[in-house]
Amino acid sequence: MSVPFFKKNHILKYFHSGAAEYDSTEEIRKTYLVNAFNLIAFLFVFPFGLNALYHSSYMLAFALLSISLILTINYFFLKFSHKKEIASFVISTLFFILFCYLIYTGGVDNTGPLWVYTLPMIIMFLLGFRQGILYMALFFIVIIFILFGLDIPLYPDAFKLRIVLALLLVTFLASVYEYLREKTFERMNTLSKKLEEASHQDHLTQVYNRRGIHKELENACTYYKTDNKNFSLIICDIDYFKKINDNYGHIAGDEVLKKVASEIKSIIRKDDVVARWGGEEFLVLLPNASMSAAYEVGEKIRKSIENTLFTYDDHTIAMTVSIGIAEKNNELPISHIISQADAHMYAAKKEGRNTVYPRPKGTL
């Protein structure tokens, strides 16, 4: 049982060789393709090179064995550099040269042109639609010159024309496939990003949800720990929100939540992040902000909400908020700073609501 696993494990390692940890799915796919074509090309070219050498076709043998060597070097280049574009270009160019050579010389018993129909798939898979089209256009120019410009006596004119027309058809089919594949991948990638954004966003208020802000908090902890800087948090809770729902209905409550979120977004800085933390609670992340700076922002939010009169169904609804603030330092976990800001918010409630806690010393 261990032998098949060993072989399978090493095959997977071979195809994954050269893929960086941060690569996307598409980049990993390209790595697999480059390694696959590297291996296939080597297994295809190297035996033919030995066979040509055995039959004293020294020019063909030299060409095929040279390509085998370059393919081997290309594999190790990709493995250590992770430069898939260069490795893809190398393989594509080798096949380009090889097939031009086979058409020019005829290969074995003039069967060389039969191999050329694999080139469009190889080029499209390795280089993509746009670069593949350009590469194939250049190949058509070269082989048309070889077939008709040099007037090679190996093939009759009708056969030359059919080589070009058949290759044109295969190129068209390969390009259509690659174009549709790329467009499908782009649409799926766009959809995936939208779904990820949606999973991090509160659908009602259009700000981050709890899941989204946790990711931002983790990033902030990592960044500011490295930079040896602090950040502050604000937790903002709408006062008597249950009464708004009871007196005016849940639709009115939803509109109040959207209005509060909009007011907070209009006050905070570009780099600050706001999220709906709970039912009627909002959390604001203030990067590179001290406790006093957080208090100033909290006061701006409190006054703005206090001075905002919201009208719903001919009813004017006044709103206030209670705000707790806390500052993060490198010695305490993020859970502690959140708990501290939450405790300060409840302290603001106990002080009579519509206030920011704690107030700086000397502030009435």
C-alpha angles and dihedrals in degrees: 000000000000096000097061090045090050091051094045092048092052093047090053090048090052094053092044093048110120097024113126121222092243095051119124123235090264092050091050089049089054090051091052090049094049092049092045093051090043090056096040092047092049093048089047100043103036098059090045088051091053090046091051090049090050091053092047094248090142099171092051091042091051091050095048096044091047089054090049090054093048091049090053091050090046091056093055091043091057092043094058103028102037088214100145095170093059093044090050091049091051094053093044092050092048092053089045092055094041094053092045087053092049092051092047095048099028092231116228111357090342092294093122095103090061090073094054093080091073092061099082092056092046093048095045094047094048103037103026130234103301099042090037092057091050092047093049091047088056090047091053091052091051098046093044087054091047095047101039106015097051093037095222110200093211095089134037117244093251090054091049091053092049091050089057096042095046091048090049090054093049090047091052093051093046092048093049090051093048093045092052091044092052093047091048091050091049091051092047091047091050091048091048091053091048091050091049091049090048091051089055096045133079105236094212103048098024092229128111118294124220092276093050096048092049089061090049091049092052091050091048092050091051094045098045094043088058092044093043091232133127135228134198136227132213123200112195123190125188110237119238091356092156089061090055090054092044096046102037106018135254093283089061088048090053091051090051090052091051091048093050092048090050092050092050092049090051092055106041124081126262093258094046118099128214127195138176099248100181140342097308098356127106127194122206122197113208110193117211093003128136126218092264091050089050090052091053091051090046091052091051090052093046094050093044092053092044091053094046116097112196120204120206127168092343091310123117112217121198117205136196132177137210115219133199122191134193137172126228123224130182095254097063130063120245091248089064094054091049092050090047093051090046092051090049090051090055089047088056088053091053091050090062104280127259090077143106119238134236101026118206115257112276093027117122 
